[in-house]
Amino acid sequence: MTKNNRLYIGDAPVHWKDVVQVSRHQSELALSQTAWDCIRNARAIVDHIVTRNEKAYGITTGLGALCDQVLSGEQLNRLSVNTLRSHACGIGSPLTTEQTRAIICAAIINFSHGKSGVHPDIVQALIDLLNKGVTPYVPARGSVGYLTHMAHIGLCLIGEGKATFEGALVPADKALEQAGISMITPGAKDGLCLVSSVPCMTGLACLALDESERLFKWADIIAAMSFEAHKGQIDAFDRDALNLKKNPNTSVVGNNLRLLLQDSTVIARHKGLRTQDALSMRSIPQVHGACRDQFDHTATLVQHELNSVSDNPVLIGTAEDYRIVSSANPHGESVALALDGLKIAISELGGISERRLDRLLNPLVSGLPAFLVREPGVNSGLMITQYTAASLASENKQLSQPSVVDNFVTSALQEDHLSFGTPAALQLLHILDNSRHILAIEYLCAAQALSFYGEDELASGTREALTELRYIVPVLEEDRFLAPDIEQACALIKAGKSIHDREGSIAGKIR
């Protein structure tokens, strides 16, 4: 529950948008008393096991293929520290601040269930990282689904590695000191608790869902602009016909398009121009709707995972009556499969956008000046923007290959089936950026195409979107440096606030 810009965890199911609020919009995070009680109860079980010197995976034994190596005493603390050091082996450019914050938030949510056994001080330290603005330096690459990202975050808590505080990248111990956060001293199971769950894929998935949700609305708006510029045949969006397709989001998109185009003189005047349009125009409800279906499925599974326990082992019961269960809850198969599906869906959203903008640029099918410039020949107009869109769409095809089926064996045969859900999440975020740029290019092309019509001929909905773009990107009268235009259109699409939020706007009424 979010109240006064603070997210409270522990008394109700968590929504993926809660993670977005913390990671992207800097809401503070706090745990309920119920959550703290559950965390302390699980820690009491760990302390009881250590006191009695019982054999329990990850508490009094080594990890992975070393699960039968029994440890005791000071070795247990060393194991936790060494786990963070040995598992912090990610490579490449770091995650963004919001990506790292999303992962930390998802980890705290997992610990709040009270089945991990992590020390309460570690949970508080993670909360402090978020609320006091310390962001560990976490290399993006190197995870097969879990382990490395959280190891780098855990390393920061013991004062090793690097972190960003108040805009400066500094040694982690210095960042903690400047923020007033005490370094932790991990004990039994703490190192394993920090690395052995899937907040990396669920946290990143929440950000991807946020970006996808916004992109779907913009895709419908921009597609409506292209459809109008192409003098499309509106019968393709007939309510009764679309309702015969039993995918609910097909009708949702159809409703959006009819609303956006309802008073278009261009559409009305060209009714009957052709029997039917090309599929990239005619099938917008079916394609965009199917992509939304995949989004709904992914959101449901991410929601399930956020409210699940993804530790191994899990601690059940109380210090007086408990069970330690070694299972495979950290296996992120359901989220990985869903993310692979959403990768394909967002790639399709970009792919059909590229096909639409290509039709607008081609005078053989558009009936408009070649490449949408008034003096073609001396001007190339928007010709090469389609090359850029095609390149991004091609890259999306490669990134859309399923990650979950690409398997390897790790830890000396002990971990011989992996989800690769975190790479899938990172690929999805890359695909989202590519598709957002493709849609930005279509936005530019559709707006330029509509400039060849009288403004009073356009639908109210498409005219709103055109006006919004024209605040920042002028009509193309002759060739100019186009890369900044693309980036400005892309920034408008990515922005959290837009025409969807404007009171009384047509765009604000679409779903």
Secondary structure, 3 states (H helix, E strand, C coil): CEECCEEEECCCCCCHHHHHHHHHHCCEEEECHHHHHHHHHHHHHHHHHHHHCCCCCCCCECCHHHCCCECCCHHHHHHHHHHHHHHCCCEEEECCHHHHHHHHHHHHHHHCCCCCCCCHHHHHHHHHHHHHCEEECCEEECCCCCCHHHHHHHHHHCCCCEEEECCEEEEHHHHHHHHCCCCCCCCCCHHHHHHCCCHHHHHHHHHHHHHHHHHHHHHHHHHHHHHHHCCCCHHHHCHHHHHCCCCHHHHHHHHHHHHHHCCCHHHHHCCCCCCCCCHHHHCHHHHHHHHHHHHHHHHHHHHHHHCCCCCCCEEEECCCCEEEECCCCCCCHHHHHHHHHHHHHHHHHHHHHHHHHHHHHCHHHHCCCHHHCCCECCECCCHHHHHHHHHHHHHHHHHCCCCCCCCCCECCCCECCCCCHHHHHHHHHHHHHHHHHHHHHHHHHHHHHHCCCCHHHCCHHHHHHHHHHHCCCCCCCCCCCCHHHHHHHHHHHHCCCCHHHCCCCCHHHCC
